[in-house]
Amino acid sequence: MIDQSSQLRPSPIFATVDFDADGVQHGFLKLPISTDKSAWGAVMIPVTVVKNGDGPTALLTGGNHGDEYEGITSLLKLSSTLKAEDVTGRVIIVPCMNTPAVMAGKRTSPMDKGNLNRSFPGDPNGSVTPQIADYFTRVLVPMSDVVLDLHSGGRTLDILPFGASHVLDNKAQQQSALEGAKAFGAPYAMVMFELDAERLFDTVCERQGKVFVATELGGGGTSTPQSIAIAERGVRNFLIHYGLVQGDVEMPQGGQMYLDMPDASCYVQSQHSGVLELLVALGEEVKKGQTIAYVYDITRSGTDPVAYKAERDGILMARRAPSLINMGDTLAVIADIVERLEA
């Protein structure tokens, strides 16, 4: 089989850091652009490399979507505090993967409307977003052993805080990722079913044999002291668990619940537009057939709302954040409860 990636031109992105040098370096991944406002400009993606001798490489990423702030904030803080002498191996920190989206406070890039996490493996000849995806696919992921991609719900979702892994053909790889998702130390750990995994950063990493852990840590287009604390503790736990930093993994005081999303029936998607009334709070248990939400028609009064029911027993682990809803929007996500782990 021909390796298609070998036929692509080199990435137009270049780094101002030396990934092989020991010590702490702060710099940029620079993507040349030419716009009305800057004829010879560049997208400047901040990057920090902390290296100390031989050992594994961890790639830590935030801002894959620009309105998800726990990862952005916790990695910006880590970039200024992590010391080389505290690390065995190499930690690559990219707090704002899709920098144009982060600067705009949007899920997608204002430069090309690109959703970075639906643009992999990318294209060096494409617009800005697929060029960023291509650089991660062909440069940063191959030099990494373990990858942590920090997400939350952004402006349109609110999600219970969890570390996540996926079902993989390679069961050793799958088990290592699941152990990492649990060790992240959020109140919940999840085996996650993705509606469309083909173009995700997750899939690129996993197909290259990397141990990949993702998170969802809140939502609503903001962060809280609690969600930032979970993110910071989780990043540290991740580095400890995979042998890059010394210390003890710290689990949540209230214990951890292990969840599973086996198939697409976990997602409850609206077939109507209107105003959403959720009847169940995040973290509450539901039963199959239970009414969990109503959608009200806002074009006329005197009409009954449409009821939406749970298709499975489980726990409400995600919900739509805005009350206005359109046909096709996910209004709730229900996960199976596998195990309750004591602190």
N, C-alpha and C positions, 0 to 999 in steps of 0.2 A: 504493500500500500504506500502511495506517495505521500510524504509529509507536505501538506499544502502550505503550512506556515513557512517552510523553507523557501517557497517561491515568492513570498511577499518582500517588498522593499523594506529596508530597515525603518524602524519607527522614527518619525520626525521629532519625537520628544527626546531631549537629552537632559541628563542630571548634572547639577552643579556640585554633587557630593561624590565621594569615592566610596562605593559600597564595600570595598575590600580593606579599607584603612581602619585601624584600631582607633578608639576614642569616640568622642561625640561630635557629630557634624549636623549643622542645620543649613538647609539650602532649598532648592526648588527642582521640580520637574518642569522644564520649560518647553512649551508647545508653541512654535511660531504661528502667528496669525496675521492677517491683513484685513483691517476693517475700515469703515468710514472714519472712525475716531482714532485709529492707530495703524498707519500703513505698514510699518515694520514693528509690529507688536508681538506679544507673547502671552499665553495663558500661563500663569505662575502657580504651580501646585506645590504648597509647602511640603517638605519632607525632612525627617530627622532620622539619622542612622546612629545607633549606639552599638559599638562592637568591642569585644574583648576576647581575643584569641579564638581558638577553635570551639565549635559547638553548633547547636541547631540554629536555624534562622526562623524568627517569627515575623510575619507581616501583619501589622495592626492597621486597620482602615476604618475611617469614619467618613461621613459626608458623601456616601455613595448616592444618597438622596439629600438634597440641600436643605430640607426642612426637618431634619431628624437630629436633635441637638445633644443627646447624651454621648454619642460617640465622638462628635466633633469636640465637645467641651473636655471630656475626660482625656482624649488623646492630645489636645493642645496642652493640657496641664502636665501630662506625662512627658511630653517632649522637652519641657523645661526643667524637669526634676530627675529624670532617670540618668544615672551616672554609669560610666563605662565599668568601673570597678564592681558595680552591683550585678553585672551581666556576665554570663558564660555563653559565648556565641555572639549572635547578632540580632538586634531588634530594629526593624524598619517601621517607622511610624508615618502614616499618611492621614492626617486628621480630616482633610477635605478633598476626597478623591475627585468629586465633580465640583471643582472650585467655582466655576461660573454659576452653578445652581446654588451653592452655599452662599455666595455673595448676594444672590437675588432672593434668598430665603424661600426657594421653590423646590419642588420635587425634581423638576426637570430643568435642563439648561436653557437660559434665555438666548443662547447663541445659535442653537439649532433645534430647540425643543426636545433634545435627546434625553431619554431616561437611561442613565448609565447602566443600571442593573437590568436593562432589557437590550443591551447593546453588545454583549460579549458573543464571540471572542474578539470582536472589533475589526477595524479596517484601517490600515495606515494611510489609505487613499481617501478615506471618508471625511465627514465633517468632524468638528471638534470632539463630540462625545465618542464616536467609534474610534477615533485616534487615541483617546485616553484609554479606552477599553483594550485596545490592541497593545499598548505599552505594558499594561498590567499583565495581560495574557502571555506576552512573549519575553518580557524582561523581569518583572518583579516576582510573579508567581513561580517561574522556574528556579529562582535562587532561594526560594522559601521552603521550609519543611512544614510549618504549621501556619494557618491563616485565621485571624479573628476579624470578622466584618461586623461592625456595630451598627445596628439599625434600631429605629423605633417607628411609631406609627405615622409620623408626620402630621400634617394639618387635618387629614381626613380620617384617621383611625386612632383609637385608644386601645392599648394592648397590655395585657399582664406582662410583667418583666420576666423574660425567660432566655436561657441559652438553648440553642437549637442545633440539631444534626439532622441527617437524612438517611433514608434507606439506600444502601449502595450494593453493587454486585460484589465488591471486595469487602468481605465481612470483617477482616482485621482492621481495615481502614474505617469502616463504619463504627466498629466498637471503640476505636481510639477517639473518634470524633464525639461519640456519645459520652464517653468518659470526660472529655473536655467540656462538653456542654453542661454536664452536671457539676464539674469542678469550677466552672465559672461562678457558681455560687449565687445565682439569682434565686428568688423564691420559687421559680418554676423551671423545669427542664423539659425539653420537647423533642420528639421526633416529628419533624414538620413535613407536611405534604404541600408541595408547591403547585399552583394551578398551571404555571407555564415555566418549567425549569430550564428549557433549552438554551436561553440566552442570558442566564444569570451568571454573575461572578462566582457564585457557589459552584455551579456546574463546571466552569472552566478550571477551578482549583481542584475539584474532585477528580476530573478526568485526567489531570496531570499527576494523580496519586497523592495529592497533598491532604493533610488532615485539616478539615475546614469546620469552623464553628461560627455560627451567626447568632445574632441576638435580636430581640425586640424588647424595648425597655420603657415603654410609655407611649406618649403620642400627644395629639392635639396641637402640634407645632410649637411645643415649648418643652421645658424640663423643670424638674422640681429638685429640692435638696435630696429627697429620697431616691429619685431615679439616677441622679448624678453619683450618689454614694454607691448604688448598686453597680453602676458602670465602672467606677474607679476600683472598687473591690474586685470586680470580675476580671478586669484587665490584669491586675496583679496576680489573682488566682490562676489565670490562664498561663502567665509566664512562669509561675512556680510549678504548676502541674506538668508543663512540658520541659522543665529543667533549665530554663534560661535565667531564673532568679531564685535565690535561696529563700526559704521561709516555709510557713505552714499555710495551707489552703484554709480560708475562713469561710465557713458556711453560714447561711442566714440563721438568726437566732430562733425563728419560728419553724425551722425545718424547711424541707423542700418537697414540692409535689412534682412527680414525674408524669408527663402527659404524652399522648400520642394522637397524631392526626393521620388516620389510615387512608383516607380517600377524600374525593371532592365533596362528599356530602357534609363534611365539616363546615363548609362555607354556605351561609344562608344569603342569597343574593336577591335583591328586590326586582320584582317584575312590574313595579309601578313607580310613579314619581309623585312626590308630595312632601308631607311632614312626617318624620319618623318619631314614634313613641316606643322606646324600649321598656319592657316590663321587667327585665332582669338586669341586675348590676354585674359588672365585671367580677369574676371570681365566684359567682353563685352557681350552684349545681342546677341542672335542668334535666327533664325527662323527655323521652321521645314523645312527640305529639303535643307537648306543652306549648301554649301560645307565648311567644317571647317578645313579639313586637306588633305594632299596628302602623300602617301607613295611611295617612289621611289625604284625600284629594283636596288640593287648595284652590281648584278652579271653580268650586261650587260648595255651598253649604247644604246641610240636611241629608248628607249621604253617609252611609256606614263606612268605617275604615276597613281596609283589607288586613286580615290577620295572617301573621307568619308564625309557623310552628317549627319546633326543633325536630330534626330528622334522626336524632340519636340522643342517647343519654350522655351526659358529660358535664363540662364546666364551660361557662361563657368566658373565653380567653381573649376575645377581641370584639370590638364594636365600632360602628361608624361614629365619628366624633361630631360632625355637623348634623343638625336636625333636618335640614333640607336633604332630600335624597332623590336620585334619579334612577330610572330603570337600568338595571345592570350593576348598580353599586352593591358591594358587600355590606350588609347591615349587621351581621354577627358571624362569629366563628366559634364553633363548639368543638372542644377536644375531649378525648377519652381520658379518664383518670386511670393511670396504670398502677401507681404506687405512691404512698405518702411516706416520705423519708424524714425521720426524726432528726433534730439538730444534734 
